[in-house]
């Protein structure tokens, strides 16, 4: 079932989105060699809690997973998503994804951004550029009357035309009054004019995850951290969006 939001509800989600954007980018500004992912977690959680927000990630335990023990997911290099922040030390040349979902005044927003740390390789720089552009192109397809497959196929074609693979097991999702609202799935691959019809009032996260190598994934022993099976780099960009009468609104871009 798809929940359609009113303009007032979308405005409340945008307020949460501003907080998520601030937490990601203020934390990202502190990404320097030598800092730990645990320190980044502390910074982001403080920003959210000081604003009166909370984290739907903390304690999340779907399908028999152990409860997630942090407010954020901070993934480095070959880690695609859901890496638990802790003692890992950030190095010069790393790429680091800060993925934050927050709740404020009953509404949720979710976003992610992959940052370069210092001087990164040309290969890493290009991966970040293409993944970010894939998100922008996917968002451009999100408007009433289109199908969910138009978003995924656009992302997939752009990624693969640039030599990158698209993770299949992980999708975008409905967002609203909960982190994963309803059963709405937003794949980063697919066929045009297929899938769920997009309607005004729909709110969901679009989040391409592109790998520099193969699309296959593996899960670390912690039961949460998902990595590239071949150990090559992965990048992840995400925005929460709303379908509105005049097109699409990005709710997590800080506006």
N, C-alpha and C positions, 0 to 999 in steps of 0.2 A: 504494500500500500504506500502511496506517495502522499506526503503531507504538503499542502499548498499554503504558503505564508501570505499574510496580509502585508501591506506596505509598512504598517506599524511594527510588525514582527521583524520584517527585514531590516528596518532601521535599528532595532535592538541588536540584531545579529551584527550589523555594521559596527556598533559600539564595541561589541566583543572583538570583532575583527581588528579594530584599531589597537586594542590592547595586545592581541596576538602579534600584530605587526611590530609594535614597539618592543615587545619582549624578544622577538627574534632578532631584530636589527640592533638593538642596544647590546644584547649579548654577543651578537656577531662582531660588533665593533671591538670587543675585547679578545678576539681570537688572535693570539700571538703564540709563537713557539714557546713551549714550556708549560702552558696552562693545561689543566686536566679537564676532561669532559665533566667530571663531578663539580668542578668549580663553575663551569658554564651552567650546569643544572641549578646550582645555588643562586646564581645571578638571575636567571630567568624566573625561577619560582618566587623569588623575592619581588620582582617587578609585578608579577601577576597577583600575588597575595596582597601586596601593598595597595593595589587598586581595587581590592575587594573581590577578586576572581578566585577561581579554583581550577583544579585539573581533573578532567574526566579520565585521564590516563592512569592516575595514581590508584592502584588497587584493581584496575581493570583485569578481568580474568575470564575471557571467553573460551568455551570449548575445552575446559580442562587445563588451560594454561595456568601456571603459577601467577599469582597477582603481580601486576607490573609495579615495580617498586619506586618509580620516579614520576616527576611532573612532565618531563620532556623526553624525547628520543634524540640522541645525538650520535650520528653515524659518521664514521671516518673511512675514507678511501673505498675499500672493497665492501664495506657494510652498506647495504642498500637502505634498510629501514629498521626501526625498533631496537636500535642498540641502546643498552642501558648505560646511562652516564655513571662514571666511576673514576678509576685510577688511570685510565688511558691518557698518556701525555701527547699533546698535539705537537707535531713537528713541522718545520719549514717545508713547504711543498705539498702538505696534506690538503685534501678537500674535505670539508666538514659540513654535514647537513644538520641544521637545527630545525626540528619538527615539533611544533607546539600546537596543542589543542587546549583551549581554555573555555570556561563557562563563567558568564557574568550576567547577573540579573535574570537567570533562567534560560539564557540562550548561549549557544556554542558556536565557535568558529575554529577553523583548523587551517594551518598553513605550514609550509616548509620552504627553506632556502638553502642552497648549497654554496658555501663560501670558500674561496681560495685562501690559503694561509701563506702569506708572504709571496715569494715567487714560485709559481707552480710550472709544471712542464707544459709545453705547447699542446700536448695531447689532452691534459687535464683541462686546460683553458678552453679548448674547443668543445670538449664534452659538456662543460657547464653552459657554454653559449648555446649549443644545440638543444640541450634539455630545457633551458629557459624559453627558447623560441618555440619549442614544441608545445609548452604550456600555453603560450600566447596564442598560437594557432588553434589549439584545442578550444580555448575560451571563445575565440571568434566564431566557432560553430555553435555555441550554446545560446540558442534563441528559440522562441516559441515556434512550433511547427516543424522544427528539425527533429532528428532522431538521435538517440544516444550513440549509435554507431557512427554518426557523422563526426562526433568528437574523437572517438577512439581511432577511427580509420585515418583521420587527419594527422593525429599524433604519430601513429605507426608509420605512415608513408613518409613523413618528414624525417623521423628517426632513422628508418632503414635506408632512406636515400642518402643519408650522411654516414652510413656504415655502422650504426649502433643498433643494438637489440633492445627489445621492449620486454620487460618482465610481465609474465602472464598471470602469475598466481596472486598478484596484489593489484587492487583496483582503488579508484576513488569511490566515494560513498555519499549517501544522504547525510546532511548535517542540519541541525535546527535546535530542537529542544533536547537532543542527545547527540553524542559523538558519532554514532552510526545509526541514523534515523531511518526507520523502515527497512525495506529490503532493496533499496535502490543501489545498483552497482554502476560504476563509471569506469569501464575498462579503457586501457590505453592502446587498444587494438580493436580491429573489427572491420565491418563492411559498411559503406555508406547506406543511408536510408533503412537501417535495420535497428531493432531494439526499441526501447521505451520512447514514446512520444514526449517531447519537451513542452511543458506548459508554463504559463505565467504563474509565479508563486513558488516554483520548485527551487530548492536550495540544496547545493551539494558541493563536494570537494572534487576538483580535477587535479590529479597528481601524477604526471608522467615520471617514471623511474626508468632511466636508460642506462644500459651497461656498455662498457667499452668492448667487452668480449661477448661471450655467449649469453643467451637469455636465462639459462638454468640457474637455480638458486640452491642454497643450502641453509640450514638452521644451526646455529651454535648450541653448545651444551646448555646455555642458560635458558633455552626454550623460547627466547624472544628475538635475539639478534639474527637478522636475515642477511646473508652475504652472497656475493657472486660465487658460483661454484668453481670458477676458474681463477678466482683471486684477483681479477681485474677491476678497475675502477667502476663506480656507479655514481650517478648524480640524480637528485630528486628535487623537483620544484612543485609547489602546491598552492592553490588558492581556493577559498570558499567563494562560490558565486551564487547569484540569484537571477532567475529568469524573470524579466519584467517586460512591460508592454513595448518599450522602445528597444529592447535587445537584452543585454546582460549587464549586471553590475558585479564588479569584483568587490567583495566585502572585507578583504584582508590586505588591501594595498595601502592602508594608512590614511585614506581620504576620509 
